[in-house]
Amino acid sequence: MSESLKKGLMTQFPCARGRAFVCKNIGDYVQAVATRQFIDQIDEYVEQEEADTYNPEDEKRIRLIMNGWFQWRAENWPPSDYVVPLLISMHISPIKAKELLSKPGIEFLKKYSPVGCRDLGTKALLESVGIPAYFSACMTLTLGEKYGVSLDKRKGVYIVDPYFEIPLLRKEMDGKIRVRVVAYYFLYCLRHFFTIRKLAKKKFFSDYSPTGFLDRDKSKYRRYYKAGVFYKIYSKKFDKKLLLNAEYITHWLDVDMSGKVTNDDLLNYAESLVKKYASASLVVTSRIHAGLPSLGLNTPVIFIANKEVTSEAGNFNTPGRLGGLLDFFRIINLENGRFFSNDPVLSRIAKITLKTHFKNKEDWKPYAENLVKKCVEFMSM
């Protein structure tokens, strides 16, 4: 008789200790929402960062789809023998590679190989130490399995963590230059006062930290300053009406570490975002876990790329994280306050408006189909 395994859902709760609030990327839970589609009954949540101590009282092993970014507490890798994983859509950051690819770590990965890699950088890294691996792309491409909607129901534009630099935060500026920059944007805000006031009222411009997550100042003048910087740049490519009518979202949350926020709370919030993206007419983002879900949901999506977003040294990124994934998007590049695009569709559009229509690229679809197949087979074994 074959062993009866429990079914688990891997989560990534904030791992900081001794702090009242922690900044958490809800994209981790968007990935969990994607894997949850393939689990008919969740017996337990398994915390990724603590899977090495998973030791259930009933001594039953648990079947677990393991995907995402691995992992801050590398000393807790690999998982315990009670975890039976499907290693898929994994990103192993070079930041933690030495610790994760210890002898026990390599043995674990080989045991459950081939490893599905979320990006080409991870594939190359694992193959360099003899671990069979393949490019699986991201689990969020499968979200259309449960959350897809018909095109005739689409409504609303969502702008999600769009890249733009706040000049005031540039470390190389001296005091006099900072004053001139602030004065310049102050005058710009006065010229476009009514438009920028409407933007500044959106909570996003208080919460969002676009450059290195350094801007935690939520005072009123900072909201106006960020809204002014954003509008000056984005109004060059996006219509004023679109910018004013869009809903602005950040994937970074301040999570209460007192115990009032639970895994279920974060999963429910992530699911609410997925449902928004599923019904949208357009998503504009610099976040892969808004962009890739939108592809999987067949929602038109524009990815705003910049060296800060795509380079190995950028604050939006960790080395190799986007390899292979950027090829799925229609991209508009933003460099030095100017937009340009090499995309054959977007390059022909002078300005994006509420009436702009285009179709996404479709080369992501075979990867989504393969992910669905592997997850269904794994959870039904």
TAPE-V757344 format. One line per field, one symbol per residue. ss: DSSP state (H for helix, E for strand, C for the rest). phi: phi as a letter, one per 30 degrees, with the letter a starting at -180 (. if undefined). psi: psi as a letter, one per 40 degrees, with the letter a starting at -180 (. if undefined). A space follows every 10 residues. Layout:
# TAPE-V757344
ss->???
phi->???
psi->???
This chain:
# TAPE-V757344
ss->CCCCCEEEEE ECCCCCCCCC EEEEECHHHH HHHHHHCCCC CCCEEEEHHH HHHCCCCCCC CEEEEEEEEE CCCHHHCCCC CCEEEEEEEE EECCCCHHHH CCHHHHHHHH HCCCEEECCH HHHHHHHHCC CCEEECCCHH HHCHHHHCCC HHHCCCEEEE CCCCCCHHHC CCCCHHHHHH HHHHHHHHHH HCHHHHHHHH CCCHHHHCCC CCCCCCCCCH HHHHHHHHHH HHHHCCCECH HHHHHCEEEC CEEEEECCCC CCHHHHHHHH HHHHHHHHHC CEEEECCHHH HHHHHHCCCC EEEEECHHHH CCCCCCCCCC CCCCCHHHCE EEEEECCEEE CCCCCHHHCC CECCCCCCCC CCCCHHHHHH HHHHHHHHHC C
phi->.dddcdcbcd bbdecdbibd bbdbddeddd ddedddeccd bddadbdedb ddcdbdddhd dbdbdcbjcc bdcddcccdd ddccccdahc ccdeecdedd cdeddddddd ecddcdcdbd ddedddddci cebbdciced dcddeccdbd ddcdajcccc hddacceedd ddddeddedd dddedddddd dceddddddd ddeeddddbd cihcccdcde ddddddddde deddddcbde ddddcdccbc dcbdcdcdjd cceddddddd dddeddddcd dabcaccdcc ddededcice bccccaeddc ddcdddbbei dcejddddcd cccbbhibca bcddddddcd bdbdcdbacd dbdddedddd ddeddddddc d
psi->hihhiihihh igiheiieid ihhhhedddd dddddddehd hhdihhhdee edehgidefh ihhhhhiahh idgdeeiiii eehhihhifh hhhddedddd fidddddddd dfiihhhdid dddddddeee hhiiheaide eeeeddeiii deehhihhhh fhhihhddeh dehidddddd dddddddddd dfdddddddd ehddeddhgd gefegeheid dddddddddd ddddeddhid ddddeihhii ehihhheeed hidddddddd ddddddddei dhhhiehded ddddddefhh hhhhiiddde ideideiihe dehdddedih hhihhfeiii hehdddeehd hhieehhiii ieeedddddd ddddddddee .
